[in-house]
Amino acid sequence: MVQDDSAQGQASVAGAASSDQQAHLPPGEVTRLGASYSPGSILFTLLCTLGITLGLINTFGIRLAGEVMLEGQYYWLFIGLFLAAAFIAIPARAGSRKISVLDMGAAAIALGVSVWFATNAWNMVFFGWSNFPAGIVIWLLMLELARRSGGPAFFLVVLLLGLYPLVADRMPGLLMGIPYDFNSMIEAHVFRPEGLMGITTKIVAQIVLGFLVFAGVLIATGAGEFFIDLANAGFGRFRGGPAKVAVVASAFFGSLSGSVFSNIAGTGTITIQTMKRGGYPPHYAAAIEACASMGGVVMPPVMGAIAFVMAITIGVPYSTVLLAAILPSALFYFGLLLQVDAFAARRGLEGRKERGEPIGPILKRGWPFLFVLGFLIWGLLVMRWEYYTPWYASALMLGLAVFNKKTRPTPARLFHTARQIGVLITQTAAIILPIAFVVSGLTITGVTGSLTSGLVALGGDNLYLVIALGMIACFIMGLAGLAIIAYIFLAVTLAPAIIQLGGLNEVAVHFFIVYYAMLSAITPPVGAAAFLAATIANAKPMRTAWTAMRLGIVIYFVPLFFLFQPALVLQGDLLPLVHVLPSIIIGIALISAGFERHLIGVGDVRTIWRLPLVAVGFALSFPGLWTTLAGGSLAVFLVAMVWRDNRQPRVTGKHGKPVESPA
């Protein structure tokens, strides 16, 4: 099936390992590379280390032989090194553990052609140099990379939208665009800023590279275990403790790594097994970890690649995006914790009974992680170092690791760290780089402008209808697991239409799109994060994805709230937060109760009240005076009904299990 292939493509880079391999690998990092010092592992790590070194040189403008590298030179060297690394690490067929001659051949060709292009970067910039046959080779290799990393669905989207310029003039209505012949299309895709030399390569090679390095350093130095211990000390003794620990630990770790997959790899390998031992079904444990890890994409201070693309797209400092994400991410995790608590209440899952480790010793051994977190926030918000910050934070983390005997840098640990970082960068590059063909196909044909005007026309100048159409478009694109594509596409089509019609806040509109774009991580049929977590939990992927979608339901609603009340993303007048925030908190509690069948502090919810609770919770949360008043009035009635039901004697059925009393 498509979704299983996609999951296996992701899991091939960050899935579950055999026990004999795990002994030789850093925690949470598993590939088909084998043991640490296998030939494939050594070659992969050397390629990645060279790529990281070039990234460091490019970021800080270090001169080589008295000259600074051209951007095009760096891009092609980066593409070549990590394209070669991807063919070594990601198998052509799911589950394959052997690096074949074809894999090595593809890696060698990718590196050789890219290095040749790098030597001609100057001519590309000033004379429009290109080479059609070699361009086709890179195009085909990128398509194969898309197939390996994202499965058939991702491959078909990259292929078909990449070929769109060939038939643009024959498409109907809004989809009609400027046509290109095959030669011109390949030139645009491979050699021009609209394609590989543009925003997609910039995202992975410049914008998020430092943060991926930082995430790898965190995993290698044991940050995942520290945040789990810290969360366990604070939440382990409460009802449903293992699941709450998973949520909080993933929020902490995600706030630093900014990567949903490294988050699952860094904490999920521990938390999922702990939840299963605590009585949670495998699919539910995996769904909790997938949702909690996805929240890290919009959890300050780092967040994910989309946040950086957003800052560039609307031309604001990253600190603006960081601050805007605080309340929405807090509301999401609040809703997730409520659902986790409700499940535990219904199942009678108690917290840890024995006395756990005191928080003092945990902080004593883990203070470097908290110190680095503070440094990262200071660098981003106060010093405004932007993309330099994670490089400084990585160096600081490695320096502080010297004081811990378990993490003190040694040649072996440095090798493992380089490999871990390489896995994260390769995984990210394998998904993002092929998107260049989609961006190029939509850009060079001019279809984005016609879609903007078309959305407004199709919506009949009705703001709510245009928003609904945009949500559908984003959801459809998300089904293929294309979060960044969805955002980039809708940022230039939907965002101007919404802003034009409703005069809404620009940051709020773009954050609205970011949230709906990233939902692909848990949305079936290709919820890559849910499938990866399911692999670790040995659960059914589709069941896990549907459960994750239910658990993350709050994040499907929250974007609508801050779209119409920009104070929730700390934009404009913040005074409305005084009354809007409490109503949203209560509304989220009601929505969570409806979906998980338990209202905190009141009791279990009968089926008859579930849908009304969700509807009333949404009305109460929506930032409008009349909807809030109506929702509040109905909420009082519904809560009273649930309270009454839980005070009546329970009717028991077969085996003594309680059944719902008649209405």
N, C-alpha and C positions, 0 to 999 in steps of 0.2 A: 504493500500500500504506500501511497505517497507520503503520508505522515510518518510511517515507520522508517522509510528511507531517510527522510529529513532528520529524524531523531538520531538515527544511527550515524548520519554524516556529522552531526554535532558531537555525538558521544564518542566518535572515533578520536576526537581531540581531547575531550575532557570527561570520559565515561568511567566505567568501573574496570578495574584491572584484576588480573589473576593474582593470587596471593604471592606467588613467587616473584612477580614483577614488583609488587607493592613494596617489598622489602628494600628495593634499590632506588625507589623514587621518592621525591619530595611529597609531602602530604597533599592529596587532592589533585595531583598532576599525573595523568595517565594518557598515553598515546599508544600507537602501534610500534613505537620506536624500540621497545624492548628494555632490557636493563640499562642502567645509566651509561655504561661504557661499551655498549654494543657499537659496531661500526656505523649503523644508521643514526644512533643517538649522538655520537661524536660529530658526524658530518652535519647533522641538523643543528646542533648547538654551535658549531663553528660558523655556519651560514648566518644564524640568527645573531650571534655575537658581533659579527662584522656589520650586519644591518643596524644593530643597536648603536654601535660605535659611530657609524656614518650619521645616524639620527642625532646623536649627541653633538657631533661636529657641525651638522647643519643648524641645529637649534641655537648654538652659541656662536655661530659664524666663525669657527676656527679655520684658519688659513692652512691649506695644504700646498706645499711648494710655493708659498707666497701668494696664493690666490684662494679666493672663496669659491666654493662649488656653485655652479649655476643651479637654479631650482630644478630645471629639467634634468640635469646630470644626476642630482640626488634622487629625484623621483624614479628614474629608470634603474639606478643601482638598487634602490629600495625594492622596486617591483621585482627585479630579477632575483634578488637574494631571498625574499620571502615567498615568491612564487615557487622557486626551487625547493625551499623548505617545506612548503605546503604539499608538494608532490611526494616528498619523502614521508611526511607525517600522516597525511590523510589518504586512506586507501581508496582504490578505484571501486571496490566492492565492500559493502558493509561487513564488518567482522574479519576482514583479511588482516593477518598480522605480518605478512611477508612483504618486504620491499622488493618489487620485481625489477627486471631489467628495463621494462617500459617506464616504470616510475623514475628510475635513474636517468633514462634517456630524456624524458619530458623535463626533468629538473635541469639537466645539462643544456638542453636547447633553450629553455626559458632564461637561464642565466646568461648564456652566450649571446642571444639576440638582444637582451636588455643591456648588457655591457656595451655591445656595438652601438646601440641607440644612444647610450650615455656619451660615447665618444663623439657623436654627431649632434649633441644637444645644442651647441652654439649655432650650427647651421639650421636646426629646426626653428629656433627662435627668430633668427634674422633673415633667413632665406626660404623658410617654409619647407625645409628638407623632409622627405618622407620616402619610404620604401614599401611599395604595395605588397610584394610577396612576403616580406618579413612581418609586415603588419597583419597579414592574414594568419601567420603562425601565432603571433601573440593573441589575436582574437580567438583562435581555436583553443589555445591553452587556457585562456580565461574562461571560456565556456565550459571546458572540462573541470576547471577549478570550481565553477559555480555548481556543477553537478555533484562533485564530491563533497562540497561543504554544505550545500543546502538541499540536496536531493532533487528529484525530477521536477517538482513544482517550481523551485527557485530557478533551475536551469531553463525551463520553458519560458518563464517571465523574462529572464535576461535575454534569451534568444529572440523571442517574438517581439518584445518592445525594442530590442536592438536593431531588428530588421525593419521596424516600422517605417523608417525613411524611404524604403524602396516602394512602399505602397501608399504613402501619405496622401498623394493627390487623388487616390481612388477611394478613400474612406468617406463615410457619410457625415454630413452636418458638422458638428463641433470637432470631430476627429480629423477633418481634412487639414492637411498641412503641405509644406513645401517638399517636393520629392527630391531624392538623391539617387544617383546611380551607385552601384556596389563599390566602385573604386573610391568615390567621394565619401561614401559612408564610412568605409574602413579608415580613410585618412582622418575623418572627424573623430571617430571612436578612439583611435590609437594615438594620434599625433597632436591633436588640438586640445586647447583648454576645456572645450565642451565635453571631452572624454577623459581618457586616462591621465592627461596632463592637467586636470582640473580639480574640482572640489572633492571628489571621492578619494583620490590619492592624497590630497592635502589633509583630509580628515585623519586617515590612519597613519600617514608618514610624518605629520607635523603636529596636528592638534591633539590627538589622543595618545600618541606614542609615549610620551613621558608618563602619562597616567597608567598605561599598561605596564610600563617598567616598574612603576611604584606598586601596582597591584601584585606583580610577580614577586617583588621583594617582600611584600607583606606576607604572602602565602609561604614563601621560603623561610621566613623568620618566625613563623608560628602565630601570626595574628589571628587566624581563624580559631585556634584552640583557646587563645586568651579571651576573645570576645564571647566564646561559648561559656568559658568558666565564669566570666563576669556576669553574663546574663543568668547563668545558673544560680549564682550567689544571690541575685536580686529577685528572680522569678521562679526558681526551681521548687520552692516550697508551696507555691500556690496551686490551686485547682488547674489541671491540665498543664502542669509545669513544663514537661519536655517540649510541648508545642510552643509555649510562650517563650521558652529559652531559644528555640529555633527562630522565631520571629524577631526577637530582640537582637540576637547574635547576627542574623543576616542583615538587619537594619544597620547595626554598627559597622559590620564588615563592608556592606555595600556602600556605606557613606564614604568609605575610603577607596574601594576598588573601582566602583562605577561600572562594573561588568556583571551582568546577570549570570554568565556561565562560570566566571571565576568565583563568583559568590557561591554558586551551588557546589563547585568543586572544592572551595576552601572551607565551607562550613557544612554543606549538605551531607558529605560522606560521614560526618559524625552525628549530626542532629537527626537525620532520617532514621538511622539505626536505633538511636535513643528513643525516638518517638514510637517506633515499632515495639520496642521492649516495654514501653509504658502503656501499651494497649491500643495505640492508634493503628487502624488498618494501613497496609502499605501504600495504597493509592492516596489515602488522606494525608499521610505523612509526607509523601512526595509532593502533593498539591500545596501543602503549607509551605514547604521549602521553596517551591517554584514561585509562589506569590510573594513570599518575603524577599526572595532574591531579586525578583523583578522590581520591587519597590526601590532597590538600591540604584536603579537607573535614574530615578528622579529624587534621590535622597542626597541632600547637601552633605559635605562640600564638593564632592567630585562629580557625581552623577555619571551619565554615559555620553557616548559620542554625539547623540542627538542634541544634547544641551549645548555643546560647543558649536554644532552646525547652526543651531538657533541663534546663538550670540552673533555669529558671523552674518547670518541672513538678515537680521533686523538691525545690525550695527550697534549693539549695546555691549558694554563691558560684561565679562563673564560674571562679575560680582552681582550684577542686576539679575541675571538668570538664577544665580545661587540663592539670593534672598527670596526671589519669587517662588522658589520650590519648597520653602520651609513649611508653610501651612498645608498645602495639598498633600505632601508626603506624610506629614504628621496625621492628617485625617485618614489617609489610606491605612497606615499601620494601626491606628486606633480601631478602625472597622475590622481589620484582620484579627486583632487581639480579641475583640468582642465575639467574633464568630468562633475562634478557637476556644474561648471560655465557655460559650454556649454548648459546643459539642462535648466538652469535658463534663459539663453539668448534666447533660442528658445521659451520658454513658457512665457517670460516676467515676471519672478518672481523677483521682486525687494527686496532689503534688508529692514531692519527696518527703518521706516520713522521717528518715534519719537526718541527723544534723549534717549539713553540708560544710564545705570549706568556707571559713570566714572570708569576708571581702578584703580584709587587710592584706593577707599574704598574696592574694591575686593581684591587687594593685601594685604591691611591692615588686613582683616579678614582671608585671605587664606595663609599668609606667612608661616605658619608651614608646609604646604604641599610642598612648594617650597624649604624650608630649608631641609626637610627630603629627597627630591629628590637629592639635592646637597650632602647631607650626604651619600646617597646610592651610588652615583657615586664615591665619595671620598673613601668610604670603598671598593668598587669593584676594582677600578683602581689604587689608590694610596696605600692603606693599604693592598690590596689583601687578604681581610678577607674571600672571596669566600662565602661559605654557612652560615657563621656566620653573614654576613652583614644584611640580612633582619630581623634577630632576634633583632639585635641592633636597626635597623631602626624602627621596630614595637614598641619597648620599648620607643624610643625617641618620636614617634608619640603619644603614649598614654600619655607620660609625658607632651608634649606640649598641648594636649587636655585639660589639667587641666586649662589652661588660657582662654579657651573659654567656656562661660556659657552653650552654646548649646551642647557642646560635652564633658563637664566635666564628668569624670567617676563616675558613680553611680552603685549600685548593678544591677539595671534594665538594664542600658546601657552595663555593662560588660557582663551580660547574653546574650543580643542581639548580642554583638560583638562575643562572643564565639560561638553562634549559627551560625552567618554569616560565620565565619571561618570554622566551621564544615561542612557547606553546600559546600563550595568550595573544601575542602579536600575530602569529600565523593564523590562529583561529579568527581573529578580527579581520585581518587582511583578506582572508579567503572569502568572507561574506561581503565585505565592503567594496573591494576592488572591482569585481565584475559589475557592480551597480553602475559603474562609469558608462557602460554601453546603454543602459536605460536612460540615464540622465542626458546623454548625448542625443539619443533618439528622440526624446521629447523636446529638447532644446533647439536643435538645428532645424527641425520642421516647423517651429513656431507655434506648435499646438497648445502650449501652455497659456498663451495670451487669449486664444480663442475659447479655451475652456473656462477661463475666468469670466469673460463676458457671457459665455454660454450658461454658466451656472446661475448668474444673476438673472438672465432671461428665462431660463427654465424654472427658476423659483418664482417668477412673476414679481420680482422686487419684494418678495416676502422673506424677511430675515430668517424666520424659523424654518421655512421650507428649505432655504439655501443651507442652513446648518444641518438639517436632516439629511439632505443630499450629500453633503460633505462627510457626515458621519458614516453613511453607507459606503461612500467611495473609500474612505480610510479603512473601514472594516474589511471590505473586499480585498484591498491591497494587503492588509494585515494578514489575511488568510494564507497568503503565500509566504509569510514570515519576512516581510520586507519593510521593517519599521523605518529605516532611514529613507528608503525610496518613497514610502508613503509621506513622510514629513516633507522631504525636498519637493516632491510633486505638488502637494497640497499647500505648501508654503508660498508657492508662486501662482497658485490657481484659486484655492479656497480662501486663503487669508485675505487677499485684497478684496474679494467679493464681500466677505463678512464685514470687514472694516468699512468698505464703501457704503454698504447698506445700513449698517447699524451704528456706525461711528464708535465702535467698541475699542477698548484699549488694545494696542498692538501686542504688548507682551502677553496679555491674557489670551488673545486669539491664538498666538503661536504656541503657547503652552497647552491650550485646548487641543491643538493638532498633535503636539508631541505626545500627550497622554493617550489619545486614541491610536496614534501610530504604534506606540510601544506595546499596546495590548496584544499584539501578535505573539508575544512571548508565551502567553498562556491560553490563547484563543485557538480552539480546534478549527480546521483539521491539522494545522501545522504549528502547534504550540511548542516550539523547540525547547524552551525552558522546562515545561511540564514533562516533555518526553525524556529529557536528560535526567531530571529528578526521578522519573519512573524507572529509568534504567538502573539507577543506584538503589532504588527501593525494591526492585524486582516486581514492579506493579504493571498493570495494563496501561499503555500510554494514553489511549483515548479516554478511558475512565478517569485517569489522573488529570487530563486536560479539562474535562468537563467539571470536575470537582474544583480545580484551581480557578476556573472561570467563576464558579459560584462563590468561592471564598474571596475572590478579588472583586466582587460585584461593586463595592464602593468606588473603585477606581473607574468604573464605567459611568458613574453618576457625577463624581466630583468635578470633572472638567466643565460640565454645564453650569455648575454653581459659580465657579470663578470667572466663567465667560461673561456672566451678567453681573458679577460683583467683583471688580478688579482689586478691591481691598484684600481679597483672599490671596492674591499673589503680590501683596504689598505694593500696589500701584494706586496712585491717586489719593483720594481722601480715605484715611484709615478709620475714621469715626464709626462707620457702619459695622465694623467688626464687633462693637460692643453688643449689638443685638443679633447680628447675623451668625457669628461664630457659635454662640450657645444653641441656637435653633438647629444649626447644621449638626452639631454634636448629638443632640437628642434625635434628630432625624436619622443619622447614621446608626444609632443604637436601635431604632425601630426597624430600619431596613435589615440590619444584621439579624435581629430577632425573627423577622419574617422568613429569612432564608435558612437560618440554622435552628428554628423552632424552639428557641428559649430566650426569654427576656430577662436580662440580668436584674437581680433583685426582686423579680416577680414570680417567675417560674416558666414551665413549659408552655408552648403556644400550640393550641389546637389548629388543625388544618384549616378550619373555617376562617380563622383570623390571620392566616399567614399573608395572603395577597393584600388584604386591606392594610396590614401593618406596613408592607413595602410601599404601597401607594401613598399612605399618609406620611410615612417617613420621607419620601421624595418631596411631597408638597411642603412639608415643614422645612426641609433643607433648602428648597429653591428660594433664592434671594429676591422674593417679591412680597410685598406687604399682605396682599389678600390671600395668596397661597399659604403664607406662614400662619396667618390667623385661622384660616379654615383647617389647615393641617393640625395646628395646635389644639383646636377644639375637638376634632375627631380623635386625636391622639389620646386625649384624656379619657374619652369613652372606651377606646379599644384597650388601653392599659387597664382600665377598671374591669373590663370583661375578662381579660387574661388573669387578672388578680382573683376575680370571683371563681373562675374555673379551677384555679390551683388551691382554693380554700374548700372546695367541695370534695366529698369522699370519692376516691378513685375506684372505678370498676375494673376488676381484674379479669383477664381472660385465661386462655390455656397457659399452663406452666406458671401462673401467677403474674404474668406480665400485665402492666396497666394498659387499659384501652381508653379511647376517648369516650367521655360521657356524651349522651345525645345533646344536641343543641337545645 
